Amino acid sequence: MDTIVCSGIEVPVDDDGFIHKPECWNPEMASVLAATEGVEALTPEHWKVIDYIRAYFEENDVAPRVRTMCKETGLNLRQIFDLFPSGPAKGACKVAGLPEQTGCV
């Protein structure tokens, strides 16, 4: 099993780098996960997406659909890919601390 290190604590992740327990996520961990996606620094726009994804997941126990994410954050799909180069399902959801999603996000 792979791990990432955040504040000196090893956190288990799956083969694709998603954390196993979303409840263990914290903002510092987002920066560590972002670095694994090639994102050097999290901007306010990154946090807009991260906060939206986390709130949606907490309420619905699933990641939001991309179309809904774009509508609710005011960012278009191109902007989300600019923020998270591996996309909303892989990059954004991983940085937001969600487990890996199956199906269409």
C-alpha positions as CSV (number, residue, x, y, z in Angstrom):
1,M,0.0,0.0,0.0
2,D,1.3,3.4,-0.9
3,T,1.4,6.4,1.4
4,I,1.8,10.2,1.4
5,V,3.4,12.1,4.2
6,C,1.6,15.1,5.6
7,S,2.8,16.8,8.8
8,G,5.1,13.9,9.4
9,I,2.2,11.4,9.4
10,E,1.9,8.7,6.8
11,V,-1.5,8.6,5.1
12,P,-2.5,5.5,3.1
13,V,-3.5,6.0,-0.5
14,D,-4.5,3.7,-3.3
15,D,-2.5,2.9,-6.4
16,D,-3.7,6.1,-8.1
17,G,-2.9,8.3,-5.0
18,F,-6.4,8.7,-3.6
19,I,-6.6,8.7,0.2
20,H,-8.6,5.9,1.7
21,K,-10.4,7.9,4.4
22,P,-11.9,11.2,3.3
23,E,-12.6,12.2,6.9
24,C,-8.8,12.3,7.5
25,W,-8.3,15.0,4.9
26,N,-7.2,18.5,5.8
27,P,-6.1,21.6,3.9
28,E,-2.4,20.8,4.3
29,M,-3.0,17.4,2.8
30,A,-4.6,19.1,-0.2
31,S,-1.2,20.8,-1.0
32,V,0.6,17.5,-0.7
33,L,-2.0,15.7,-3.0
34,A,-1.9,18.7,-5.4
35,A,1.9,18.3,-5.7
36,T,1.4,14.7,-6.9
37,E,-0.8,16.1,-9.7
38,G,1.8,18.7,-10.7
39,V,0.0,21.6,-9.1
40,E,2.6,23.7,-7.3
41,A,0.4,26.1,-5.4
42,L,-3.3,26.1,-4.6
43,T,-5.0,29.4,-5.7
44,P,-8.3,30.8,-4.6
45,E,-9.8,29.2,-7.8
46,H,-8.4,25.8,-6.8
47,W,-10.0,26.2,-3.3
48,K,-13.4,27.2,-4.9
49,V,-13.4,23.9,-6.7
50,I,-12.0,21.9,-3.7
51,D,-14.5,23.4,-1.3
52,Y,-17.4,22.8,-3.6
53,I,-16.4,19.2,-4.3
54,R,-16.0,18.5,-0.5
55,A,-19.3,20.1,0.4
56,Y,-21.1,18.2,-2.4
57,F,-19.5,14.9,-1.3
58,E,-20.4,15.4,2.3
59,E,-24.0,16.0,1.4
60,N,-24.4,13.4,-1.3
61,D,-21.7,10.8,-0.7
62,V,-20.6,11.0,-4.3
63,A,-18.6,13.5,-6.3
64,P,-20.6,16.1,-8.3
65,R,-21.0,15.7,-12.0
66,V,-18.7,17.9,-14.1
67,R,-21.5,19.9,-15.5
68,T,-22.9,20.7,-12.0
69,M,-19.4,21.5,-10.8
70,C,-18.9,24.0,-13.7
71,K,-22.3,25.6,-13.1
72,E,-22.0,25.9,-9.3
73,T,-18.4,27.2,-9.3
74,G,-18.7,29.5,-12.3
75,L,-15.7,27.9,-13.9
76,N,-15.9,26.3,-17.3
77,L,-14.4,22.9,-18.1
78,R,-11.3,24.4,-19.7
79,Q,-10.6,26.4,-16.5
80,I,-11.0,23.3,-14.3
81,F,-8.5,21.4,-16.5
82,D,-6.1,24.4,-16.3
83,L,-6.4,24.2,-12.5
84,F,-6.2,20.4,-12.3
85,P,-4.4,19.1,-15.4
86,S,-5.5,15.5,-14.9
87,G,-9.2,16.6,-14.8
88,P,-12.0,17.1,-12.4
89,A,-12.6,13.4,-11.7
90,K,-9.0,12.4,-11.1
91,G,-7.1,15.6,-10.1
92,A,-9.7,17.7,-8.4
93,C,-11.4,14.9,-6.6
94,K,-8.0,13.5,-5.4
95,V,-6.9,16.9,-4.1
96,A,-10.2,17.4,-2.4
97,G,-9.6,14.2,-0.5
98,L,-12.4,12.1,-2.0
99,P,-12.0,8.4,-2.6
100,E,-11.5,7.4,-6.2
101,Q,-14.8,7.7,-8.1
102,T,-16.2,5.1,-10.4
103,G,-18.4,5.8,-13.3
104,C,-19.0,9.2,-14.8
105,V,-18.2,12.3,-12.7
